[in-house]
Amino acid sequence: MSYVRTSKEVTAYDEYYSKPIEADGQAITVTFTTTYDFARSVVPPCFEIPSPPTGSAFICTNSERIRGIYIDEDEQAAAISLDVLFQGKPGSYSLSVFVNRDMSMATGRESWGMPKKLGEIFMMGNGKKIFGVGRRRGAEMRIETATSPPSPARPGTRSTGVFYEIKTGLGGGGGPQHPAILVEFETTQVFTHLQDGDLKETQLTLSGTPDDPLDTIPIQKLDSASYSGYESSTRLVREVELDRDFDFRPYVYGKFYDHWPGTCERKKESSS
């Protein structure tokens, strides 16, 4: 039906998000230590900052499955996040997420509140060295490492991670569209192969812009590096309405939106 989904199609959308999302993928990942002052300045106060303050960055390619059938287009993504605690439960809080397709960007932002933006993502390797890059409008995240010899992961080797996002839309007349909602979801990865990276041969390079300020993230040291293949399952755990008296707009706008109202001021500054 032109511009209007049928009831069957609407049901398919709702069922897709009500069930775990399955995918096969590969990723290059690094974990790092940052500073408490930086983490506290960019993470809303509803979260606690662990000690030491840590985070992770990854570049990946995922092939999603719907009812066991692969969709036609792979998702490629580059992301960086900080580790946090919400009500004492560890998880991660995204700062930047670049993806290669508009479907991933739109649904990730609107359904789960992930700060996804369209970008270019590349990943390549030869079994010994792995390289990945995600870039968007002058901002760039680059990860490279030398890995141990490839080998199958031990059967049943898995990892489970919790992710927190904050969702509140930009209203048509400005201001929040609705009270801030914390979205908690969980991803379980069953590894098909897992290679450790040599930290002496590992680099995480961050170049930023005012709209994607990756370069402001202080990397005190790299803690681990890996290259993995996996089967993943992601599910929604809960949605929690946050304190209505606290203004989450600076945190949400800062991650989600390029500062187009400031374009004129930046042009004036650059020409003066």
Number of C-alpha atoms within 10 A of each C-alpha: 5 5 5 8 11 11 9 8 11 12 11 12 12 10 11 13 15 11 12 17 17 22 22 20 20 21 22 26 25 25 22 19 19 20 15 14 11 13 21 15 10 16 18 18 12 13 20 18 20 15 11 11 19 24 22 22 22 25 28 24 22 20 19 22 14 12 9 9 10 14 12 9 11 17 21 24 28 31 20 22 19 23 26 27 17 16 9 10 10 17 19 22 23 22 24 20 25 25 26 21 17 14 12 18 20 17 14 17 18 14 11 21 21 26 25 27 25 19 21 18 23 17 21 12 14 9 13 13 17 20 19 22 22 26 22 18 12 11 18 23 25 21 23 25 26 24 23 16 11 14 10 12 17 12 10 10 13 15 12 12 13 21 20 25 20 24 26 20 20 16 10 8 7 8 12 18 13 13 17 21 19 20 20 20 19 17 17 17 22 20 22 20 17 22 21 18 24 16 17 9 12 21 17 21 14 20 16 18 14 13 17 24 17 19 16 13 17 15 17 12 13 19 13 15 27 23 28 21 22 22 18 22 18 19 17 18 11 11 16 11 13 15 12 11 7 12 14 20 15 10 15 23 16 17 21 21 14 14 11 10 8 9 11 10 10 12 10 9 9 8 6 6
